[in-house]
Amino acid sequence: MIRRIERTFWLEEWSVSELEASDRDLLHVAFQACKTAYSPYSKFSVGTAVLLASGAIVMGSNQENAAYPSGLCAERVAFFAAGAQHPNDVIVAAAVVTDSPMPVLHFSPCGGCRQVMLETEHRQGKSIRFLMQTGESNVLVSDSVSQFLPLSFKLPDSRNL
């Protein structure tokens, strides 16, 4: 028997001026993080800003290395730094940006980053609002990182968000 399983994927598209001030601030910090990227091989700079429940913001940028795959994506740098520096603080939102003028629909986290973000969401038991922007494009917004990896690996006792 063949059975088709579908999952709906929802993203909202907003102009920057339509966003709440806190989202605009988070994107601004992500663009600042983008400037700290070390990407001599790909020439593709990415910045991430993670907003914690305490109000703290943790930045990350992609860090490449000639000994590929020893580098890390901006999302994992920020999420791991938040976990190490603020272990008991819940991640409320994250913004990932690139200064590249590519279409925003062609820009999304890699599978490894999706797994890290989703596991963080499961571990904390709260959804993470996620924003993506390229150059000066409109912003794609999701209420949860869970939709980016619908068939994810998780421990049997993980929360089901």
N, C-alpha and C positions, 0 to 999 in steps of 0.2 A: 504494500500500500504506500502510495506517495501522499505525503501531507505537507502542505505549504504553511510555513510559519512566518508571519510578518511582524515587523516592529516598526512603528511610526517614528520618524526622526523629525524633531521640531527645533527650528532655530528662528529667532526673531531678528529682523534687520532694523537697525536704528541709525539715524544720523547722530553724529556726536552731540549736536546741540539738543537733541531730544533726551539724552541720557541724564540720569541723576548726577549731581555734582560728585558724589563718591565714586561713581563709575568713571567719570571723566578724569578724576584724580588718579584712579588706579591705572587707567590707560596712559596717562602722562608719565607715571613712574615706570611703567613697562617700557615706554619709549626711551626713558633715561637709561634703563637697564640695557636696552638694545645697543647703546653706545659703548658698553663695556664688553661686548661680545669679542671673542677671539676666534675669527673664522677665516684664516688665511687660505684655506683649501677650498671651501665651498663658496666663499665670498657672499655668504647669506647670513646676515646678522638677525638674531631673534632675541627679544627681551620678554621677561615675564615678571609680573608683580602679583604677589599673593597677599590678600587682606585677611588678617586674623580677627577673631571676635574681640580681642582686646583693643583693636584699632591699629596695631602695629602692621607695617607693610614690609614684606621680605622680597628682595629682588633676586633675579637670576638671569643669566644670559648664556647663550650657547658657548661652549669652550671646546674647541677642536684640538686634536693632537695628531701628529704625524703617525703615531702608532695606533692607527684606526683599528678598532672602535673605542679607544681609550677616552675619547672626549665625552661630553654630556650635552644633552639638549637643555635649552633654557628652562623648560617646564620642570624637568627633574632637578636641576640645580636649585630652583626656587622652592619646590616642594620638600626636597631633602633638607635644605637649609632651614626652612620653617620647622620641620620636625625635630631637627637637632637643636636649634636655638630656642624654640618655643614649644617644647614637647606636650604641654597640657593646654595649648591654645588651639581652638578649632579654626580651620580655614573656612572662611565665609564666601570668598570670591577670588577669582584669579583672572588676570588678563594676559594674553599672549599676543605679541605684535611683531611685525617686521617693518623696516623702513623701505622694503622693496615695493614697487608699485604693482605687484602682481594682483590678480583678482582674489578677493578674500575667500571665495569659495574653493580656491585651489590651495589654500593655506590651512592646515590643521595639524594637530599634534601627531607624532608617529605612534605606532602601536605600543612601544615600550612606555612612552609618556602617558598614553591613555590608561595603561594598566596601573601605573604608579598613582595617577590622579584618582582613578576609580577605587583603588585599594584604600587610599587616604579617606575618600568619601565613606566607604564601608566602615572603616575603622572608627571614624569619629561619629558615625550614625547621623550625619547631617549632610544635606546636599550642598554642593559647591557651585555657585553661580559662575559661569564661564563666559568670557568675552574674547573675541578675536578681531584684530584689525590689521590691515596692510596699508602702508603709506597713509594716505588721507581718505581712504575708502569709508563707507559706512561700516558699522560695527555689527558683527553677528553675536547674538547673545543666547545662551542656553541656561535653563534653571538648574541643570545637573550635568555633571560630567559623565554620568552613567550611560547616557544615550550614545556617547562616542565609542563605546565598546560593549555592544549588546550581548555578546556571547563571551563574557569575560571569565577568567579563571578566578575563583575565590574559594576560601576555606569554607567547609560545610557549615560552620557556625557564623559566617559573616552575615551581617544584617542585609536584608533584602530591600534596597532603596529603589 
